């Protein structure tokens, strides 16, 4: 079998049909509702205690930190109150050994130290004033609240949240594995290390990055339409959306504002269909899952997120190399290679190392339309360790990378579409249907010319696909895939158009926009909400929280 014929056969294994889309949407909605009704389900549907989204008028200076994957980011955000903000930030990679640390303290002390370094560099006057005040104040309180930075902690892992700044870790994902931290309150772990360094910082809000994306998009989005969903399609994938409180029927611990009738719910959709009832499951997906640190879980994420797409591609290529009748990366002689050279593979290169192939190669493969695929062939040498790859080799990589990327985007469409359908948002803002041509002619005959003219204009607008602002369903997205993978949004929209209840007309009304720095400004906005909640707290609430926080202290002595 020729190499290109084999590549087309393999690519076909990743086809995700319109019928597959509809079956997955149905199952997705079923698992969403199961998670709203009870705990310990595939999709955790975690209450976030955030019961409203911003409108762009909020003001203040806040800190935010983001532990979302391979990097840790510290930033300060000045909200200007006019849908704009200013941001100062620093970013450091998480050392691999800390992702697999023996104790939680090892990781969280590193995070607190980065906060200290950031404050010293970017807010030196505030930091020094606080240090001087610490040395001179003798009151029991230590220092006044206005000298404390309120911090939003974006923690992009499954947690059991029991308050706006309290939540216990359910499990690690994205390559982290620190058993000591599971079951502990992650805000308390960070606050403990911050307090050891005597920093003027209070962890005010626990934020999942998708909740931050939702909040940031709602703060900065154009028009008056409230954002429905914040979604991440990057290193990992997840979504948070605004749900009606009446549908959240499982027990929700703690006190929260019920006046809005809504709450932001963190879906944890990376675990959708862990039982593989409807998700596609090629042999390559099975190999990746078997060799992962968490086999059997995060099955949706393993087919959609950037952390895994490069590994799927690598797995496919390695499996193809094992087939003796498939001549991948193996020229018979230099005459068969337009580089006039023989292809060579670095046996210790990225192609043979688990997790060594970054998903960015899929974006490059999708975008490269150069003569002879020269750009992709350079990337194959850089990312795979294969020098002088032939044109046929590059075409094979491009074909398979395209199939993997397109499947990921259509699966992303499943998640977005399911939430639009679950919330009924399209129905809630459904525009009136334009009059038929026959009805317009009847108006003309009856002399209702102004009504006929208005109906004609409405019909032309509908035919042209123009959507009024009040009919928009706004979705905020963030992450490298949706930003940099060519055509990702169009593949998502392609999937949306196939769904019953959405179709082409509904898809036109769904606005998908990049959320500007969701894990930063979004976390700051939730820290602001938390600060307002503190001010509204009654003395009875305060002492109730203290009793809850310190319950059991000293019992082990």
C-alpha positions, 0 to 999 in steps of 0.5 A: 500500500502506498504511503498516501493511501495508508495516510488517508486510511488512518485519517478516516479513522478520526472521522467524526460524522454529523450523526456522531455529533448529534449522539454526543450532544444527547449524551452530553446533555444527559451527563450535565443533568446528572451532575446537576442532580447528584455528586460523583458523576462523570461531569461534576457540575461544580457550583462556583458560588458566583451568582452573577456576571459583570457588566463592565463598570467594575473598578479596583486593583486586584491580584490574580494568580493562575495555576493552569498547566505548565506555567504559573502566572502572577498578575495585578489588574486595574479595572477601569470601570469602562470594560477596559483594564490594565495588567502587569504580569510575570510567568514562570514554568512549573519545574517538572519535579514540583508537578510530581512533588512528595508534599503539597507544601513543596508546590505551594511554597514555590507559588507563594515565593513567586507572589513575593517576587512579583510584589517586590518588583511591581508593587515595591512601594506598597510592599515596603510600606506593608513591611514597615507597618508590620514592624511597628503595629502592635494591634491584634489585627496586625494591619488594616484591610485596605493594605491587603491585596485581594487575590483571585486564585485560578486553579484549573483542576477539579475541586469540591468547592464549598465557598467562594474561597474554599475548595478541596482538590478532587484529583489532579490532571494535566500531568500533575500528581501530588497525592498529599494535596488531594482532599485538602483546601487549596486556598488554605494551602496557598494562604498558609505559605503566603502567611509564612512569608508575611505577605499583604495578600488574602486569597479571596476567591477560588477560580477555575480558569473557565469561570474566569474566562466567562467573567472576563468575556462578560466584562469586555464583550461588546453590546448588552448581551450577557455571556452564557459560557466561558470555554477553554481549548488549550493545554486542557479543556473545560467549560463554565456556564450560567445555569438556573438555580432551579436546575441545580437540585443537588445539595449546595453547601454554604451560603450564597446569594439566591436573588439572581436565580442563577449560578455559574456552574463549572462543568469539568467536561474533560471527564465527559463520557469516561465510559466511552458510550459515544466518544470516538475511540481509535486504537491510537486513543487507546494507546494514549490513554493506557500510557497516561498517568490517569487511564480511564478518566478525562476521556473527552479532554484526551481527544480535544486538548492541546496537551494530548493532540501532539501525543495522538499524532506521535502515536499514530506515526510510531504505529505506522513506522511499525508496519513493514509495507508502509514506507514512512520516513524511509526513502529507498535512495536519495533520488526519490527525495526532492531534497536529494538526500536520504531521510533520517530519524533521530532514534533518541529524538522527540518522535520516540519520547512520550509527550515530547511532540507539541500540538503546535505542529498540528497548527503548522501542518494545517496552515502550510500551503507552501510549495513542497510543504517546506514549512512543515518539513522544517517543523518535522525536523524540529519537532519530530527529529526527522531530517530531510523528510520527503514531500510524501512524508509531509503530506502524510503528517498533514493529512493525519494532523488535519484529521486529529485537529478537525475531530477535536474542533467538532468535539469542542462544538459538541460541548458548546452546542450542548450547553446552548441547548441545555440552557434554552438560551436560543429559545429565550431570545428567539427573534420573531420569524419574518413574514412570508412573501405571500403575507407581504403581498397581502399587505400591499394589496390591502394598502398597508404599505408601511407594514409591508416595507418593514416586513420586507426589510426584516425578510432581507435582513434574515435572508442575509444572515444579519443578527440583531444584538439582542438575539445574540448568544455570547460565548467566551473562549480562550486557549491556544487551539481556538486562537492559533489552530487555523479553521478551529472555529469554523469546524466548531460552527460546522458541528453546531449547524448539524445539531437539532435545535440549533441548525444554520439559523441558530448557529448564526446567532451564536457569537464566539469571541476570545476572552481577553486574559480570562485567568487574570482579569476574570479572577480579579473580578471574582476577587472583587465579588468576594470582597463585596460579599465580605462587606455584606457579611453579618457578624453572625455570618462571620463567626459561623465562618470562623467556627466552620474554618477552625472546626476540629482544630486541636482534636488530634492532640 
